[in-house]
Amino acid sequence: MMQVGLIGTGLMGLPMAERLLEAGVSVVAYNRTSARLEPLRPAGARLVASAAEVLQQSQAVILMLSDAQAIRDVLLADDSRADLADCTIIQMGTIAPSESRQLHDAIAAAGGDYLEAPVLGSIPQVKEGKLQVMVGATPAQFQQWSPLLKHFGEELLLVGEVGSAAALKLALNQLIVSLTNAFAMSVGFVQHQGVAIETFMGVLRQSALYAPTFDKKLQRMVERNFTNPNFPVKHLLKDTNLFIEEAIASNIRVDALTGVRQILETACASGLAEEDYSALFAAVVPPFAESTKHTEIQIEHHPNPETLERLGVLSWEIWTKDASEFPWTYDETETCYFLEGAVIVTPEQGEPVSMGKGDLVTFPAGMTCTWTILEEVKKHYQFS
């Protein structure tokens, strides 16, 4: 059985190694921080203490390291360079196309073979075997190593020669940072202007402007919870720097992107370097001062089922009340979805607002009002 080496068992490398082991592939693994190897021990991986040992024991070695300098430190050091002979290196991290071509030349000079196969996707896609794998290689290399790469994603794309897949990956990661920044600005803007997030998202989802990544990051932004990252801020900053350098060399203007880079740098300087890249939101939109928060009732009439499912409305508590009238003060923000009924809510300072069956309503914290229930109410509700 062919033995596959894997160097770099970080956020992506670890689940990639686990994916290979689950498929019955024999894996020998090395990581500069040895503690990160330990989860692979019970899964059956052979854990070694140096990159040289991986090269000596493997026909092919997958690299999932943070940057090109880490690759050079690991592979081209005096104690490992000689072991590159007759070994195939498959570089799957995100590096610049110029860096990838330089690695190709250095490894070829040492008697080894090299191809690049960067991926689009993150930890969930690794575990499901649904990464998009972009390959920079010769047709012969692509044919030889496709069976191995298909453990990570069924849809492989031969982009071209070495450097072409690295370029494609950087172009896609540039969209990650640009889209995330644009979305963060819009979310923060509507929050400050008192437009309900679900109203904004309802329009956005039906438009040509929508991208699925928006919904994937929305809850993190709204809750300002950026822990357990799939892709940390510091790595996105690294990729942004690579894109800017390569784009400038291609005579492409990057004025807008350099501004976004400053926001990433601010996030890192604020202690968010290790957090999920949606933490870009925290650098774009400072926490609201209480006096600037919107104080009006926000209503979305007949939201789509996907919205209700994403919010988990059916798991919220249920409240029922017969026709009546009573005063109420909201100590916390409440969001509710009316299953039945008709109500007029009159804020202490404001005009009466009608609502009822099929409405998704948010009442702001601190609001005092009078409820006039015209028809028996049944609603799901949640405080935040």
C-alpha positions as CSV (number, residue, x, y, z in Angstrom):
1,M,0.0,0.0,0.0
2,M,1.3,3.5,-0.9
3,Q,2.0,5.6,2.1
4,V,1.1,9.3,2.0
5,G,2.8,11.9,4.1
6,L,1.1,15.0,5.4
7,I,3.0,17.9,6.8
8,G,1.0,20.5,8.7
9,T,-1.9,19.4,10.9
10,G,-3.5,22.7,11.7
11,L,-7.1,23.8,11.1
12,M,-7.3,22.2,7.7
13,G,-4.4,19.7,7.8
14,L,-5.8,17.8,10.7
15,P,-9.3,17.0,9.2
16,M,-7.6,16.3,5.9
17,A,-5.4,13.6,7.5
18,E,-8.4,12.2,9.3
19,R,-10.3,12.1,6.0
20,L,-7.5,10.0,4.4
21,L,-7.3,7.7,7.4
22,E,-11.1,7.1,7.3
23,A,-10.7,6.1,3.6
24,G,-8.1,3.5,4.6
25,V,-5.1,5.5,3.3
26,S,-1.8,4.9,5.2
27,V,-0.7,8.3,6.6
28,V,2.6,9.4,8.1
29,A,2.3,12.9,9.6
30,Y,4.5,15.7,11.0
31,N,3.8,19.0,12.5
32,R,6.2,21.6,13.9
33,T,4.0,21.8,17.0
34,S,3.9,18.1,17.9
35,A,0.9,18.4,20.2
36,R,-1.3,19.0,17.2
37,L,-0.4,15.5,15.9
38,E,-1.9,13.7,18.9
39,P,-5.5,13.5,17.7
40,L,-4.2,11.4,14.8
41,R,-2.6,8.8,17.0
42,P,-5.8,6.8,17.8
43,A,-6.9,7.1,14.2
44,G,-3.9,5.1,13.1
45,A,-1.5,7.6,11.7
46,R,2.2,7.1,12.0
47,L,3.5,10.2,13.8
48,V,7.1,11.3,13.3
49,A,9.5,13.9,14.6
50,S,10.8,15.5,11.4
51,A,9.9,16.4,7.9
52,A,12.8,14.3,6.7
53,E,11.2,11.2,8.2
54,V,8.0,11.9,6.3
55,L,9.9,12.3,3.0
56,Q,11.8,9.0,3.7
57,Q,8.7,7.0,4.3
58,S,6.3,8.4,1.7
59,Q,5.8,8.3,-2.0
60,A,3.8,11.5,-1.9
61,V,3.7,14.2,0.7
62,I,0.8,16.7,1.1
63,L,1.7,20.1,2.4
64,M,-0.9,22.1,4.4
65,L,1.4,24.8,5.9
66,S,0.6,28.4,6.7
67,D,2.8,30.1,4.1
68,A,5.7,29.6,1.6
69,Q,8.4,30.4,4.2
70,A,7.1,27.6,6.4
71,I,7.4,25.3,3.4
72,R,10.9,26.4,2.7
73,D,11.9,26.0,6.4
74,V,10.5,22.5,6.5
75,L,11.4,21.0,3.0
76,L,14.5,22.9,1.9
77,A,16.5,22.7,5.1
78,D,19.8,20.8,5.0
79,D,18.3,17.9,7.0
80,S,15.4,17.3,4.6
81,R,16.5,18.5,1.1
82,A,18.3,15.3,0.2
83,D,15.2,13.3,0.9
84,L,13.2,15.1,-1.7
85,A,14.7,12.9,-4.4
86,D,12.0,10.6,-6.0
87,C,9.3,12.0,-3.8
88,T,6.2,13.9,-5.0
89,I,5.2,17.0,-3.2
90,I,1.6,18.1,-3.4
91,Q,1.3,21.7,-2.1
92,M,-2.4,22.4,-1.0
93,G,-2.1,25.6,1.1
94,T,-2.5,29.1,-0.2
95,I,0.7,30.7,-1.5
96,A,1.5,33.1,-4.3
97,P,1.9,31.8,-7.8
98,S,5.5,33.1,-7.9
99,E,6.2,31.3,-4.7
100,S,4.7,28.1,-6.0
101,R,6.9,28.2,-9.2
102,Q,10.0,28.8,-7.1
103,L,9.2,25.8,-4.9
104,H,8.7,23.7,-8.1
105,D,12.1,24.7,-9.3
106,A,13.8,24.1,-6.0
107,I,12.2,20.7,-5.5
108,A,12.9,19.6,-9.1
109,A,16.6,20.6,-8.6
110,A,16.7,18.3,-5.6
111,G,15.3,15.4,-7.7
112,G,11.7,15.6,-6.5
113,D,8.4,16.2,-8.3
114,Y,6.0,19.0,-7.4
115,L,2.4,20.0,-8.1
116,E,0.0,22.4,-6.5
117,A,-3.6,21.7,-5.5
118,P,-5.0,24.5,-3.4
119,V,-8.6,24.1,-2.2
120,L,-11.7,26.2,-1.8
121,G,-13.8,25.4,1.3
122,S,-13.1,24.9,5.0
123,I,-13.4,22.4,7.8
124,P,-17.0,21.3,7.1
125,Q,-16.2,20.7,3.4
126,V,-13.1,18.7,4.3
127,K,-15.1,16.4,6.6
128,E,-17.7,15.9,3.9
129,G,-15.2,15.4,1.1
130,K,-16.6,18.4,-0.8
131,L,-13.7,20.7,-1.2
132,Q,-13.1,22.3,-4.6
133,V,-9.6,21.2,-5.6
134,M,-7.8,23.3,-8.1
135,V,-4.7,21.7,-9.6
136,G,-1.6,23.2,-11.2
137,A,0.3,20.4,-12.8
138,T,1.0,18.5,-16.0
139,P,-1.8,16.4,-17.4
140,A,0.3,13.3,-16.5
141,Q,0.6,14.4,-12.8
142,F,-3.1,15.3,-12.7
143,Q,-4.0,11.8,-13.9
144,Q,-1.6,10.1,-11.5
145,W,-2.7,11.9,-8.4
146,S,-6.4,12.5,-9.0
147,P,-7.4,9.3,-7.1
148,L,-5.6,10.7,-4.0
149,L,-7.0,14.2,-4.3
150,K,-10.6,12.9,-4.8
151,H,-10.6,12.0,-1.1
152,F,-11.0,15.7,-0.5
153,G,-13.4,16.6,-3.3
154,E,-14.9,14.8,-6.2
155,E,-14.8,17.8,-8.5
156,L,-11.1,18.3,-9.5
157,L,-10.1,21.1,-11.9
158,L,-6.9,21.0,-13.8
159,V,-6.3,24.8,-14.1
160,G,-3.0,24.6,-16.0
161,E,0.7,24.5,-15.1
162,V,2.2,25.2,-11.7
163,G,1.3,28.7,-10.6
164,S,-2.1,28.8,-12.3
165,A,-4.0,27.1,-9.5
166,A,-2.3,29.3,-6.9
167,A,-3.3,32.4,-8.9
168,L,-6.9,31.2,-9.1
169,K,-7.0,30.5,-5.3
170,L,-5.8,34.0,-4.5
171,A,-8.4,35.5,-6.9
172,L,-11.1,33.7,-5.0
173,N,-9.7,34.6,-1.6
174,Q,-9.7,38.3,-2.6
175,L,-13.4,37.9,-3.1
176,I,-13.7,36.5,0.4
177,V,-12.2,39.6,2.0
178,S,-13.9,42.1,-0.3
179,L,-17.4,40.5,0.0
180,T,-17.1,40.2,3.8
181,N,-16.1,43.8,4.2
182,A,-18.9,45.0,1.9
183,F,-21.4,42.9,3.7
184,A,-20.2,44.0,7.2
185,M,-20.6,47.7,6.2
186,S,-24.2,47.1,5.0
187,V,-25.2,45.1,8.0
188,G,-23.8,47.8,10.4
189,F,-25.4,50.6,8.4
190,V,-28.9,49.1,8.5
191,Q,-28.5,48.3,12.2
192,H,-27.7,51.9,12.9
193,Q,-30.5,53.2,10.7
194,G,-33.1,51.0,12.4
195,V,-33.9,48.7,9.5
196,A,-34.5,45.2,10.7
197,I,-31.8,42.8,9.7
198,E,-34.3,40.3,8.4
199,T,-35.9,43.0,6.2
200,F,-32.5,43.7,4.7
201,M,-31.7,40.0,4.3
202,G,-35.1,39.3,2.8
203,V,-34.5,41.8,0.0
204,L,-30.8,40.8,-0.4
205,R,-31.6,37.1,-0.7
206,Q,-34.0,37.7,-3.6
207,S,-31.5,39.9,-5.5
208,A,-28.6,39.3,-7.8
209,L,-26.4,40.8,-5.1
210,Y,-26.8,37.8,-2.8
211,A,-23.9,35.4,-2.0
212,P,-24.4,32.3,0.3
213,T,-21.4,33.4,2.4
214,F,-23.6,36.3,3.7
215,D,-25.9,34.0,5.6
216,K,-23.0,31.8,6.8
217,K,-21.5,34.8,8.5
218,L,-24.6,36.9,9.5
219,Q,-25.2,35.3,12.9
220,R,-21.5,35.7,13.9
221,M,-21.6,39.4,13.0
222,V,-24.9,40.1,14.7
223,E,-23.9,38.3,17.8
224,R,-20.3,39.5,17.6
225,N,-19.2,35.9,18.2
226,F,-16.1,35.0,16.2
227,T,-14.8,32.0,18.2
228,N,-14.1,28.5,16.8
229,P,-12.9,29.8,13.4
230,N,-12.8,27.9,10.1
231,F,-10.5,30.5,8.7
232,P,-8.9,33.0,11.0
233,V,-8.3,36.7,10.4
234,K,-4.5,36.4,10.3
235,H,-4.7,33.9,7.4
236,L,-7.0,36.1,5.4
237,L,-4.6,39.0,6.0
238,K,-1.7,36.9,4.8
239,D,-3.7,36.0,1.6
240,T,-4.7,39.6,1.1
241,N,-1.1,40.7,1.2
242,L,-0.1,38.0,-1.3
243,F,-2.9,39.1,-3.7
244,I,-1.9,42.8,-3.4
245,E,1.8,42.0,-4.1
246,E,0.9,39.8,-7.1
247,A,-1.7,42.2,-8.5
248,I,0.7,45.2,-8.3
249,A,3.3,43.1,-10.2
250,S,0.5,42.6,-12.8
251,N,-0.1,46.4,-13.0
252,I,-3.6,46.0,-11.4
253,R,-4.8,48.8,-9.1
254,V,-5.5,47.7,-5.6
255,D,-6.5,51.0,-3.9
256,A,-9.8,49.6,-2.6
257,L,-8.2,46.4,-1.3
258,T,-5.4,48.2,0.5
259,G,-8.2,50.0,2.5
260,V,-9.7,46.6,3.4
261,R,-6.2,45.4,4.4
262,Q,-6.0,48.2,6.9
263,I,-9.3,47.0,8.5
264,L,-7.8,43.4,8.7
265,E,-4.7,44.9,10.4
266,T,-6.9,46.8,12.8
267,A,-8.8,43.6,13.7
268,C,-5.5,41.7,14.3
269,A,-4.1,44.6,16.4
270,S,-7.4,44.4,18.5
271,G,-6.7,40.8,19.5
272,L,-8.9,39.2,16.8
273,A,-6.1,37.6,14.7
274,E,-7.0,34.1,15.8
275,E,-10.7,34.6,15.5
276,D,-13.0,33.8,12.5
277,Y,-12.5,36.2,9.6
278,S,-16.1,37.5,10.1
279,A,-14.4,39.5,13.0
280,L,-13.8,42.0,10.2
281,F,-17.2,43.2,11.2
282,A,-15.9,44.2,14.7
283,A,-13.3,46.4,13.0
284,V,-15.8,47.9,10.6
285,V,-18.7,48.5,13.0
286,P,-17.8,49.5,16.5
287,P,-20.2,48.4,19.2
288,F,-23.3,50.7,19.3
289,A,-23.5,53.3,22.0
290,E,-26.8,52.7,23.8
291,S,-28.1,56.1,22.8
292,T,-27.6,55.4,19.1
293,K,-29.6,52.2,19.0
294,H,-32.9,52.2,17.2
295,T,-35.9,52.4,19.5
296,E,-38.8,51.6,17.2
297,I,-40.7,48.4,16.6
298,Q,-39.4,46.5,13.6
299,I,-41.8,44.3,11.5
300,E,-41.2,41.9,8.7
301,H,-44.5,40.8,7.2
302,H,-44.7,37.1,6.2
303,P,-41.0,36.3,6.2
304,N,-39.9,33.4,4.0
305,P,-39.7,29.9,5.6
306,E,-35.9,29.8,5.2
307,T,-35.6,32.9,7.5
308,L,-37.8,31.3,10.2
309,E,-35.8,28.0,9.9
310,R,-32.5,29.8,10.2
311,L,-33.6,31.8,13.3
312,G,-34.9,28.5,14.9
313,V,-38.3,30.1,15.5
314,L,-40.1,26.8,16.0
315,S,-37.8,26.1,19.0
316,W,-38.7,29.3,20.8
317,E,-41.2,29.5,23.7
318,I,-44.9,30.0,22.9
319,W,-47.0,32.7,24.5
320,T,-50.8,33.0,24.3
321,K,-53.2,35.7,25.4
322,D,-56.9,36.4,25.1
323,A,-58.3,39.7,23.9
324,S,-57.3,42.3,26.4
325,E,-55.4,45.6,27.0
326,F,-52.4,46.1,29.3
327,P,-49.2,48.1,29.7
328,W,-45.8,46.5,29.1
329,T,-42.1,47.5,29.4
330,Y,-39.4,45.5,27.5
331,D,-36.4,45.0,29.7
332,E,-34.7,43.1,26.9
333,T,-35.0,43.1,23.2
334,E,-37.7,40.6,22.1
335,T,-38.2,39.0,18.7
336,C,-41.5,37.1,18.2
337,Y,-43.4,35.4,15.4
338,F,-47.2,35.6,15.4
339,L,-48.9,32.3,14.7
340,E,-52.4,33.7,15.4
341,G,-54.1,36.9,16.4
342,A,-54.3,40.6,15.8
343,V,-52.7,43.3,18.0
344,I,-52.2,47.1,18.2
345,V,-49.1,48.1,20.1
346,T,-48.9,51.8,21.1
347,P,-45.4,52.9,22.3
348,E,-45.4,55.5,25.1
349,Q,-43.7,57.8,22.6
350,G,-44.9,57.0,19.1
351,E,-47.8,56.0,16.9
352,P,-49.8,52.8,17.2
353,V,-48.5,49.8,15.2
354,S,-50.7,47.0,13.9
355,M,-49.4,43.5,13.8
356,G,-50.6,39.9,13.8
357,K,-50.6,36.5,12.2
358,G,-47.6,35.8,10.0
359,D,-45.5,38.8,11.2
360,L,-41.9,38.6,12.6
361,V,-41.6,41.5,15.1
362,T,-38.7,42.9,17.1
363,F,-39.4,45.0,20.2
364,P,-36.4,47.1,21.4
365,A,-35.1,46.9,25.0
366,G,-36.3,49.8,27.1
367,M,-39.6,50.4,25.2
368,T,-42.8,51.0,27.3
369,C,-46.0,50.5,25.4
370,T,-49.7,49.4,25.6
371,W,-50.8,46.2,24.1
372,T,-54.4,46.0,22.7
373,I,-55.1,42.5,21.7
374,L,-58.1,42.4,19.2
375,E,-58.0,38.7,18.5
376,E,-56.5,35.9,20.7
377,V,-52.7,35.9,20.2
378,K,-50.4,32.9,19.9
379,K,-46.8,33.6,19.2
380,H,-43.2,32.2,19.4
381,Y,-40.8,34.6,21.2
382,Q,-37.2,34.9,22.2
383,F,-35.3,37.5,24.3
384,S,-31.8,38.7,23.4
